[in-house]
Amino acid sequence: MKNDKAQPKVCIGALVVAALVAGAHADTVTAVNQAERFLSLFSVVRFKNTACTGSSGDSGTCYAKHSCLLNGGSLEGTCAGGFGSCSKIGCGGTSRNNCTYIQSPGYPNTFSTAMTCTQTIMFNSDVCQLRLDVTEVDLAPPDNRGMCLEDVLTFSQDTKWSQVCGTTLNTHYYLDVDPDASTKVDFTFNIGAGSYPRKWKIKVSQICCDQLSMAPMGCGQYFTSTTGTIKAWNADGSNRVYLHGQNYATCLRKELDRCTITYTETMDDWFLPRCGDTLEFPFSFLDALNPAVGVTCIDNAGIRPVLQPATATLQGPQQIYFVTGDGGNDHFGVGQNSNLDLEFSQGAC
Ligand SMILES: *[C@@H]1O[C@H](CO)[C@@H](O)[C@H](O)[C@H]1NC(C)=O
């Protein structure tokens, strides 16, 4: 469903007002010769902070070049007829830009030098969420209890994930931020001395407090599409062990003219966490070998959970709670699938 038209563009509106008041600041560029080619009546060119494509094929948000530089980004390609640019930061970098790529040293090459790498996103007081579009975060894997002992990524705001490590590809997450407490988030990567080849690339977008596309608070993933793949951190890791210290919901909006939902596990068996941790699903799980018995977690390797029913009526938004506080259990080898990674599809009415 497209809801672009209904979205109040408050942030962008505020930017334009700021531009009119401050003149030189924000996204206005005094027209130079190029502009005169097609805009003889105007002395100022304005453009929205719309998505654009950088020279490396990344999509970014369009910024006036001087605005981007003032905000601390380095330029990444051009957009808006050559007037705008997208940004990215490396270790120690800070960016205010909506749409900033945070990248590991030498990306897309890997590195394996012990270091602490802090990358900071700053925002205005009307921003309540950061959306992280993860191209890849490839850090040393957790141990079998889901503890990030070698490498660890932490966020200075939001408590959904106390630690992140392992391998995660092509998915998104939301951080809730409180601009009254702090108008920045530090992404701190503590990289250990091991030889694991690390790299990461995350696009960070800023979502305004009154924006319709804001995810409900507490939703670590929020899907507004009829199909998609739900994925917890480290679902693409070699050991796929789920992480310790998670507490969030995966949320799915009910789309227009969709009345059923089907979940499909990507592996043979349904993932359920070790007992002591919680995956609360809006469906029931049964033990395939003993179908009269419901299961909510696994401590016995003999249990093969199946989802019942596989397709159900979609009466409203779906929420799947994932709470892992148990660092004492061995998470590895529980069932055949040791992380949350599943597809969904909303069906017609
Ligand atoms: C950032 O860009 C997104 C996508 O274009 C937009 O929805 C959002 O309002 C922008 N945020 C700010 C703070 O301008």
The ligand as a Gaussian input file, in Angstrom:
#p B3LYP/6-31G(d) Opt

LIG

0 1
 C       14.199000      11.352000       5.819000
 O       13.890000      10.791000       4.567000
 C       12.738000       9.998000       4.598000
 C       12.622000       9.306000       3.242000
 O       12.727000      10.205000       2.194000
 C       11.539000      10.865000       4.947000
 O       10.381000      10.081000       4.981000
 C       11.780000      11.512000       6.318000
 O       10.758000      12.403000       6.622000
 C       13.091000      12.257000       6.304000
 N       13.400000      12.696000       7.650000
 C       13.691000      13.952000       7.936000
 C       14.097000      14.192000       9.351000
 O       13.643000      14.849000       7.125000

